Amino acid sequence: MIVTQARTIEATAHPLAGSNACRPHAGIAFYRLLTGRDPAEADIRDDADFDRHVLASILAAAVMDGGPIAERAGLSEQAFNDLIAGHFPAAMVRAFVWTPKPASEVDDETTMVRDLLLTQRSTDGDVGRWLAAMVARRAMEPNHLWEDLGLRERAELSRLLMRHFAPLASRNTKNMRWKRFFYRMLCEDDGFVMCTTPVCTQCNDFELCFGEESGESRMAERRREFLRGSGHHVDGVR
């Protein structure tokens, strides 16, 4: 049963029979497979439900990017399997553990961000450890971090970091963009500074550090584009 389901999920995780147009919807379909509902319907009032939403969102974003889900999410296959078994057992999703594969190489930059998060954890257990690796890996993607984590808005990312990495997150008193903030903390730990000006408002990189990060989530935006391309009505547009 696990083998059959895993083969089905690997097909979903890739560009769906080679069609890039289907990939955006695959992320939402995968989130629904894990949680039984669409991302927009997630109830995150409870911390445990919030954690499940975050984990499902990151995995769904990894699916949208194509390629091996575990690697795109920053996890080993064993960690991926443990995460699914512990938080989404009904989904019956597993990585291809019966196929021997070399350990994925983690680049130095990802390792530095992961280790920064690990040393600043405020919760015990596997979730914080997994999230340190997942956030670090997704931080290597080009968009706003909350988007590349598949979250619905930046506030969810702030909640995630304050919940699981509070000692670090609480130092972001100026509401700096989280990617830039991570690198600023890494530079300060090494004795470097990111900007030569004494006041942030005078820095040429001000917009990169503090610019607007609001907008539509990746999954919502891509689904809207997918529906428009399929000829469905989207906000009054065919």
Secondary structure, DSSP 8 states (H G I E B T S, - for coil): -HHHHHHHHHHHHTTTTT-GGGHHHHHHHHHHHHHSS-GGG---SSHHHHHHHHHHHHHHHHHHH-S-HHHHHT--HHHHHHHHHHH-GGG-----TTS--------HHHHHHHHHHHTT--S-SHHHHHHHHHHHHHTTSSS-HHHHTT-SSHHHHHHHHHHH-HHHHTT-TT---HHHHHHHHHHHHTT--S-SSSSGGG-TTHHHHH----S--HHHHHHHHHHHHTT--BTTB-
